[in-house]
Amino acid sequence: MTYTKADLPEAQIRAVLDADSLLTGFDVQMMSYAEPTTATSRVVLIRVDGSGATSTEDHQFPTMLIAVFGAVADSDKTGLRIKAEEIAKKLRNQGPVNRITGVQNLTNPFGPYFTDSGRPVFEINFTLALSEEI
């Protein structure tokens, strides 16, 4: 079976969030974080953060991380937390779509913590159940 980038778990989650315009106004990074070149850029990072053991041959259960980064010295930490809450709510209520069969163990957004450059960050962790069938 041949897979494409669109089949990756982080691409599946991005598509779900894009469908509701939850990533508007943010640069989206996949797999790893790279410090933006401008201090005013805001970023959403979506990545696989490890993997749990599979309980069946039909599903994978990758642990996922979504981090919402504000601008350098961003004073609107409440707005960032609200964005993280909106993303978590979407994931919490997400039904099956494409390869996603469920979202489990979803944490409430936590933070802010700060990058070395002074960007506030809110983080969400969850486990994603994916169907092997495409």
C-alpha positions as CSV (number, residue, x, y, z in Angstrom):
1,M,0.0,0.0,0.0
2,T,1.3,3.4,-0.9
3,Y,0.9,6.3,1.5
4,T,1.1,10.1,0.7
5,K,1.7,13.1,3.0
6,A,-2.0,13.5,3.3
7,D,-2.2,10.1,5.0
8,L,0.1,11.2,7.9
9,P,-1.7,11.7,11.2
10,E,-0.5,15.3,11.5
11,A,-1.9,16.0,8.0
12,Q,-5.2,14.4,9.0
13,I,-5.5,16.7,12.0
14,R,-4.5,19.7,10.0
15,A,-7.3,19.0,7.5
16,V,-9.8,18.7,10.4
17,L,-8.7,22.0,11.9
18,D,-8.5,23.8,8.5
19,A,-12.1,22.7,7.7
20,D,-13.3,24.9,10.6
21,S,-10.8,27.7,9.9
22,L,-9.2,27.2,13.3
23,L,-5.7,27.8,11.9
24,T,-6.5,31.1,10.3
25,G,-3.9,33.8,11.3
26,F,-1.3,31.2,12.3
27,D,1.7,29.7,10.4
28,V,1.3,25.9,10.5
29,Q,4.3,23.8,11.1
30,M,4.4,20.0,11.0
31,M,6.7,17.6,12.6
32,S,9.1,20.1,14.3
33,Y,9.2,23.7,15.4
34,A,11.3,26.3,13.7
35,E,11.5,29.8,15.2
36,P,9.8,32.2,12.8
37,T,11.8,34.9,11.2
38,T,9.5,37.7,12.4
39,A,8.6,38.5,16.0
40,T,4.9,39.0,15.2
41,S,4.4,35.5,13.7
42,R,2.1,33.2,15.5
43,V,2.5,29.4,14.9
44,V,0.5,26.2,15.4
45,L,2.7,23.1,15.6
46,I,1.1,19.7,14.9
47,R,3.3,16.7,15.4
48,V,3.3,13.0,16.4
49,D,4.8,13.0,19.8
50,G,5.5,9.2,20.1
51,S,3.4,6.1,19.8
52,G,1.4,3.9,22.1
53,A,1.1,0.1,21.6
54,T,-1.5,-0.9,19.1
55,S,-4.3,-3.1,20.4
56,T,-5.5,-4.4,17.1
57,E,-4.0,-4.8,13.6
58,D,-6.6,-2.4,12.2
59,H,-5.7,0.8,14.2
60,Q,-2.7,2.8,15.1
61,F,-2.6,5.0,18.2
62,P,-0.1,7.8,17.8
63,T,0.3,10.3,20.6
64,M,-0.1,13.8,19.2
65,L,0.9,17.2,20.3
66,I,-0.5,20.6,19.2
67,A,1.3,23.7,20.4
68,V,-0.1,27.2,19.9
69,F,2.7,29.8,19.9
70,G,2.1,33.5,20.2
71,A,4.2,36.4,19.0
72,V,7.3,37.4,20.9
73,A,6.3,39.1,24.1
74,D,2.6,38.6,23.1
75,S,0.4,40.2,25.7
76,D,-2.7,38.4,24.4
77,K,-2.2,35.2,26.4
78,T,-6.0,34.9,26.9
79,G,-6.5,34.9,23.1
80,L,-4.0,32.2,22.7
81,R,-5.6,30.1,25.4
82,I,-9.0,30.6,23.8
83,K,-7.5,29.4,20.4
84,A,-6.1,26.3,22.1
85,E,-9.4,25.7,23.8
86,E,-11.2,26.0,20.5
87,I,-8.8,23.4,19.0
88,A,-9.3,21.1,21.9
89,K,-13.1,21.4,21.7
90,K,-13.0,20.5,18.0
91,L,-10.8,17.5,18.7
92,R,-13.0,16.4,21.6
93,N,-16.1,16.5,19.4
94,Q,-14.5,15.0,16.3
95,G,-16.3,12.1,14.8
96,P,-14.7,9.6,12.4
97,V,-13.3,11.3,9.2
98,N,-11.0,9.9,6.6
99,R,-8.5,7.8,8.5
100,I,-9.3,9.3,11.9
101,T,-11.6,7.0,13.9
102,G,-11.3,8.7,17.3
103,V,-9.5,11.1,19.6
104,Q,-8.6,9.8,23.1
105,N,-6.9,11.0,26.2
106,L,-7.2,14.6,25.2
107,T,-5.6,17.0,27.8
108,N,-7.0,20.4,28.5
109,P,-4.6,23.1,27.1
110,F,-1.8,23.9,29.5
111,G,0.5,26.8,29.7
112,P,1.6,29.4,29.1
113,Y,5.2,28.4,29.1
114,F,7.7,30.4,27.1
115,T,10.3,29.8,24.4
116,D,13.8,31.2,24.7
117,S,12.7,34.0,22.4
118,G,9.8,34.9,24.7
119,R,6.9,33.4,22.8
120,P,4.0,32.1,25.0
121,V,2.9,28.5,24.2
122,F,-0.2,26.5,25.1
123,E,0.0,22.8,24.5
124,I,-2.6,20.0,23.9
125,N,-1.8,16.3,24.0
126,F,-4.0,13.4,22.8
127,T,-4.0,10.0,21.3
128,L,-5.3,9.5,17.8
129,A,-6.9,6.3,16.6
130,L,-6.3,5.8,12.9
131,S,-7.7,3.2,10.6
132,E,-5.1,1.4,8.5
133,E,-7.5,1.3,5.6
134,I,-7.4,4.2,3.1
